[in-house]
Amino acid sequence: MQQKPVLVVMAAGMGSRYGGLKQIDPVGSQGEAILDYSLYDAWEAGFRTAVIIIKEAIRADFMETVGKRLEKCPMEICYAYQEQDKMLPEGMTVPQIRGAKPWGTSHAVLCAAKEIGDAPFVVLNADDYYGKSAFRAIFDYMSRAADGEKYDFAMVGYQLRNTVSDHGSVARGICEMDADANLTAITERLRIETREDGICFTEDGETWTDLDPRSLVSMNMFGFTLGFLKELEARFPVFLEKELPENPAKKEFLLPMTVGALLKEGKANVKVLSTSDKWYGVTYAADKKKVVEVLRSMTEQGMYPANGLWNK
C-alpha cells in the first residue's frame, strides 16, 4: 500500500533580507506564524506527519513559540537540523569566507533524510503561504506517485506577478512546460524586481531583462519520491567540488537547480499542478502587514478558526 506523503517544512533560513526570524514571526490573531497555517492546511488535505527543518541556533526560540503551539497539532511532528558541517564529505571543512550562510534548500532536505524515511514527501518553505488548494492538489498527486523509467515528481506553480514583493528583489525559479503541464526546464533567477516598466531580472545589477508576469514560477512547493534523496546525496559532493569554487561565500545548493538538472538529464518527470489560490510571503519585514490583513480576512470568512488554529 502506498504510504501517505510526509510534509517537509524548511525553516532553517535566518531571513537576512527580512531582518529577523520570520519563521516564528506572528501573523495570526492568536500569535500564529505562517508555518501554523501551512500545517493546518496540510492536515485538512490529508497529511499526517510533518518534518520541520530548523537550525540549532534557533532551536530554543522556535520551540518556545511555534513548537509550543504545535504540541496541540494533531499531526506527528518531527524535527531535523540543517547545519553547515552536516553531510559534508570526509575531510572537507566549511570555508571561512562562508560565515554562517547555509548551503541551500537542497542541502536542507538532505539533512532531513533520516526523518523523512521511505515515504514520498512534499517540501515547502516555512515563510510562504501557499493556499488550501495547493496542499490538496500535491497531496493527492504524491499519494499516487510511482517511479517508472523516470522519477515521478510534482510542483505547484504560481504566476510570477503574484509572487513579487513591493519592497525589494526576490529569487524565483522560472518554469517552462509542455502542453501536458510537464515541467521542461526551470531557471533560477536570483534577483527579480518590479520596476516602472514591468517585472525584470538582472544578473549583474546593471542590465535588466523583462519577464512575462504570467510566467509560472516555483515557490519551492515540490513533491518527491524517495529517489530524490539518493540524488541529493550523490550531487551534494559534486556541488561542493565543482560549483562552490565559483562563489564560495554565497553559492547555494538549491532545489530548483537540482530539479532542473534532473530534467535536463532526462531522469525525472515533474507534473506542474495549478492552484486557484494566491501565494503570500514575507521576504521583507514590510511584507508582513499585507499577510496579516489577508489572514485576518480569511479567518473572518470562516476559512480558519477565530479562536486559534490548534484550540479545540
Salt bridges, closest charged atoms under 4 A:
ASP25 OD1 - LYS288 NZ 3.37
ASP36 OD2 - ARG69 NH2 2.65
ASP41 OD1 - LYS132 NZ 2.75
GLU44 OE1 - LYS132 NZ 2.83
GLU56 OE2 - ARG59 NH1 3.40
GLU64 OE2 - LYS68 NZ 2.97
ASP127 OD2 - LYS22 NZ 2.77
GLU193 OE2 - ARG191 NE 3.14
GLU203 OE2 - ARG189 NH1 2.75
ASP212 OD1 - ARG214 NE 3.33
GLU231 OE1 - ARG235 NE 2.89
GLU231 OE2 - LYS267 NZ 2.72
GLU246 OE1 - LYS251 NZ 3.27
GLU252 OE2 - LYS101 NZ 3.41
GLU265 OE1 - ARG235 NH2 2.59
ASP287 OD1 - HIS167 NE2 3.83
